[in-house]
Amino acid sequence: MNEQINLRMPATLLKAARQKAKSKGHRNVQEYIAETIREDIYDDYVLSKKEIELIDRLMKAKGDPRIWGTEQELQAAFKRAKERKSGSI
C-alpha cells in the first residue's frame, strides 16, 4: 500500500523538477521523485518508461496469448533490456 507525503521545496527547484520529469518522460513530478528515490535506495536495475509501458500493455492484454510469446522469449527480452541499460551491449 502506498502512503502519501507532503514535500515542500523552493519554487525554482519545483520548476526544475517538473522540467526534468517531463524530459525523462514521467507523467508528473511525483513519479519522477519516486523513481529517483527508488534508484538511489536500490541502486539496481530499474525499468525504463518504455518497459513499464510494455508491462502495462501486457497486463491489459493478459488474455491474448499472441502478446506474451513464450516464457523464454519474455526472459530473453528482459535480459537484453537489462544489458542495454547496464551498457554491456
Backbone hydrogen bonds in HBPLUS format (Angstrom, degrees):
<---DONOR---> <-ACCEPTOR-->    atom                        ^
c    i                          cat <-CA-CA->   ^        H-A-AA   ^      H-
h    n   atom  resd res      DA  || num        DHA   H-A  angle D-A-AA Bond
n    s   type  num  typ     dist DA aas  dist angle  dist       angle   num
A0013-LEU N   A0010-PRO O   3.03 MM   3  5.32 121.1  2.39 103.8 118.3     1
A0014-LEU N   A0010-PRO O   3.01 MM   4  6.38 159.6  2.06 156.8 163.1     2
A0015-LYS N   A0011-ALA O   2.91 MM   4  6.13 158.3  1.95 149.6 155.4     3
A0016-ALA N   A0012-THR O   3.04 MM   4  6.24 159.9  2.09 142.7 147.9     4
A0017-ALA N   A0013-LEU O   2.85 MM   4  6.07 153.8  1.92 147.5 155.3     5
A0018-ARG N   A0014-LEU O   2.88 MM   4  6.12 155.8  1.94 150.3 156.3     6
A0019-GLN N   A0015-LYS O   3.05 MM   4  6.32 157.2  2.10 147.5 153.5     7
A0020-LYS N   A0016-ALA O   2.91 MM   4  6.14 160.5  1.95 149.3 154.8     8
A0021-ALA N   A0017-ALA O   2.82 MM   4  5.97 160.6  1.86 149.5 155.1     9
A0022-LYS N   A0018-ARG O   2.99 MM   4  6.18 161.2  2.02 146.5 151.2    10
A0023-SER N   A0019-GLN O   2.92 MM   4  6.17 159.8  1.96 149.1 155.0    11
A0024-LYS N   A0020-LYS O   2.97 MM   4  6.15 138.7  2.15 146.0 156.4    12
A0026-HIS N   A0021-ALA O   2.86 MM   5  5.11 155.9  1.92 158.5 152.1    13
A0025-GLY N   A0022-LYS O   3.07 MM   3  5.10 158.0  2.12 103.0 109.7    14
A0032-TYR N   A0028-ASN O   3.25 MM   4  6.59 156.8  2.31 145.0 151.5    15
A0033-ILE N   A0029-VAL O   2.87 MM   4  6.11 163.1  1.90 154.2 157.9    16
A0034-ALA N   A0030-GLN O   2.94 MM   4  6.13 165.7  1.96 151.3 155.3    17
A0035-GLU N   A0031-GLU O   3.02 MM   4  6.21 161.6  2.05 147.8 152.5    18
A0036-THR N   A0032-TYR O   2.95 MM   4  6.12 158.3  1.99 149.5 156.1    19
A0037-ILE N   A0033-ILE O   2.96 MM   4  6.18 162.3  1.99 154.6 158.5    20
A0038-ARG N   A0034-ALA O   2.92 MM   4  6.09 161.1  1.96 147.1 153.1    21
A0039-GLU N   A0035-GLU O   2.86 MM   4  6.07 162.5  1.90 152.0 155.9    22
A0040-ASP N   A0036-THR O   3.07 MM   4  6.25 154.8  2.13 142.8 149.7    23
A0041-ILE N   A0037-ILE O   2.86 MM   4  6.08 160.9  1.90 158.1 162.9    24
A0042-TYR N   A0038-ARG O   2.90 MM   4  5.88 168.9  1.92 155.1 158.1    25
A0043-ASP N   A0039-GLU O   2.83 MM   4  5.09 139.5  1.99 126.6 138.0    26
A0052-ILE N   A0048-SER O   2.91 MM   4  6.22 156.4  1.97 152.9 159.6    27
A0053-GLU N   A0049-LYS O   2.89 MM   4  6.14 157.8  1.94 149.5 155.7    28
A0054-LEU N   A0050-LYS O   2.92 MM   4  6.14 151.4  2.00 143.2 151.2    29
A0055-ILE N   A0051-GLU O   2.93 MM   4  6.21 159.2  1.97 147.4 152.7    30
A0056-ASP N   A0052-ILE O   2.87 MM   4  6.16 157.4  1.93 149.5 156.1    31
A0057-ARG N   A0053-GLU O   2.91 MM   4  6.20 158.5  1.96 148.5 153.8    32
A0058-LEU N   A0054-LEU O   2.85 MM   4  6.12 157.8  1.90 151.2 157.9    33
A0059-MET N   A0055-ILE O   2.85 MM   4  6.08 156.4  1.91 151.3 157.5    34
A0060-LYS N   A0056-ASP O   2.97 MM   4  6.23 154.3  2.04 147.5 154.4    35
A0061-ALA N   A0057-ARG O   2.93 MM   4  6.09 141.5  2.08 143.5 154.2    36
A0062-LYS N   A0059-MET O   3.37 MM   3  5.03 153.6  2.45 105.7 104.0    37
A0064-ASP N   A0061-ALA O   2.72 MM   3  5.37 169.1  1.73 133.8 137.8    38
A0067-ILE N   A0064-ASP O   3.14 MM   3  5.92 154.4  2.21 122.7 128.0    39
A0074-LEU N   A0070-THR O   3.08 MM   4  6.39 159.8  2.13 151.5 156.6    40
A0075-GLN N   A0071-GLU O   2.91 MM   4  6.13 163.6  1.94 152.1 156.5    41
A0076-ALA N   A0072-GLN O   2.87 MM   4  6.03 157.3  1.93 147.3 154.0    42
A0077-ALA N   A0073-GLU O   2.94 MM   4  6.14 154.1  2.01 145.0 151.9    43
A0078-PHE N   A0074-LEU O   3.04 MM   4  6.32 159.3  2.09 150.0 155.0    44
A0079-LYS N   A0075-GLN O   2.90 MM   4  6.10 152.1  1.98 146.7 155.0    45
A0080-ARG N   A0076-ALA O   2.93 MM   4  6.17 160.4  1.97 150.1 154.7    46
A0081-ALA N   A0077-ALA O   2.99 MM   4  6.20 156.3  2.04 145.0 151.9    47
A0082-LYS N   A0078-PHE O   2.91 MM   4  6.08 155.9  1.97 145.9 152.2    48
A0083-GLU N   A0079-LYS O   2.93 MM   4  6.17 155.9  1.99 148.6 155.2    49
A0084-ARG N   A0080-ARG O   2.90 MM   4  6.15 155.0  1.97 148.3 155.0    50
A0085-LYS N   A0081-ALA O   2.95 MM   4  6.14 157.1  2.00 146.0 152.5    51
A0086-SER N   A0082-LYS O   2.95 MM   4  6.19 149.3  2.04 144.5 152.6    52
A0087-GLY N   A0083-GLU O   2.96 MM   4  6.04 118.1  2.35 135.4 150.6    53
A0088-SER N   A0083-GLU O   2.97 MM   5  5.27 140.3  2.13 153.6 153.9    54
A0087-GLY N   A0084-ARG O   3.17 MM   3  5.04 143.2  2.31  94.1 105.0    55
